[in-house]
Amino acid sequence: MNDTIPERHPLKNKPLIEAMLELHWQLAENPKPTVTIDPGFRIFLGRYYDRVRSWYPHVEDLPTSELPERVVPHVARHRFWAAEGAWPVTQVGPGILTVNETDGYLWETFRPRLVDAFNALLASYPTEIAPLRLNQIVLRYIDSVKFDEGGSSTPMLTFLRESLHTTVGVDPLVFSDPTEAETPLGLNLSLTYRTAKPNGVVMLTLGNGMKADIPSIIWETKVVSTEGDTPTELKTFERWLDEAHIVSDNWFFGLIRGKLLNQFEE
């Protein structure tokens, strides 16, 4: 087994479900206790669309747009598509902006879209109504690999250990049949670690589920910075993107090195 992280490179059969950047900003307190609002959202929505419509001309109002804004803060209400039903997309809601990509993802094309969206946010938010206080940024990747334990000779936890280099275990002593220790019916694991560049945390979530009706292991990596570590101007935003992407790539290629990397390269 190769114990070094492979160099980043495009994969012919990449396991990506979705790549996403999320930007969050602080909401204002309403006179009613525990209620927060985004007083600049409606003006921001129109201004933002005007700036990105050449890249994302097709508009979709999400079901959340029918609910009062105060009920679903930091939840996307409107989605703008590159074309009808065609990715990438950008989404906005009170206190939140995202850019999302799926099968067509390449960092070299995704990164400029993130920069454009950040610039559009800064230029569009009506600071004459309320200040824009960015307080969280997230770079997220969701990936999957086919795994049907019922049809596999490899137990689930053995697969994780050998293919995704992640060790999870319960002492076999607690089982009437010790072999059951490697074959849980369900998996839902979440780990969080500090990261210094960028200053924040990196989170790994692993679980079993379905992708397109195929039993799979699904994993998500997130790099998250909050409050004072959230970039608020273009130079620090671009530096954060590059540092967060290095962390994400290291985790991705480090976890899949060996068997899965060979599979995804075929």
Secondary structure, 3 states (H helix, E strand, C coil): CCCCCCCCCCCCCCCEEEEEEEEEECCEECCCCCCEECCCHHHHHHHHHHHHCCCCCEEEECHHHHCCHHHCCCCCCEEEEEECCEEEEEEEECCEEEEEECCCCCHHHHHHHHHHHHHHHHHHCCCCCCCCCEEEEEEEEEEEEECCHHHCCCCHHHHHHHHCCCCCCCCHHHCCCHHHHHCCCCCEEEEEEEECCCCEEEEEEEEEEEECCEEEEEEEEEEEEEHHHCCCCHHHHHHHHHHHHHHHHHHHHHHHCCHHHHHHHC
